[in-house]
């Protein structure tokens, strides 16, 4: 039962992060995504759910790098 709760929690956090990332944060990580159509964002949404820790780390490292410029 613990595994089920862990996976469910991971996926719920992933869905929330993916919604935020796809709608507001993606352009800070990848400038080529500026003006991208919703079909592209829909396509990457499942990957964002699964890989949310990697994308969050990338977002914060990019955010910190741009502040020092």
C-alpha positions, -999 to +999 in steps of 0.1 A: +000+000+000+029+023+007+041+019-029+007+029-042+006+060-021+041+070-031+035+066-068+002+084-065+018+113-047+046+114-073+021+116-101-001+142-084+029+165-079+040+158-115+006+168-128+006+201-109+042+208-119+035+199-155+005+222-157+026+251-143+056+242-164+038+239-197+018+270-193+042+294-176+077+282-171+088+264-202+101+295-220+125+301-191+141+267-197+140+266-235+137+299-253+128+281-286+095+272-270+083+308-270+052+310-292+050+272-295+015+259-303-007+240-278-002+208-298+035+209-288+027+216-252+002+188-252+028+165-266+054+172-239+029+172-210+031+134-202+069+136-202+068+166-178+046+146-154+071+118-152+103+139-154+092+167-131+122+165-107+146+168-136+127+198-151+124+215-117+162+212-112+168+225-147+144+254-141+161+265-109+196+262-123+186+282-153+169+308-131+200+312-110+223+314-140+203+342-156+203+363-124+241+364-125+243+377-161 
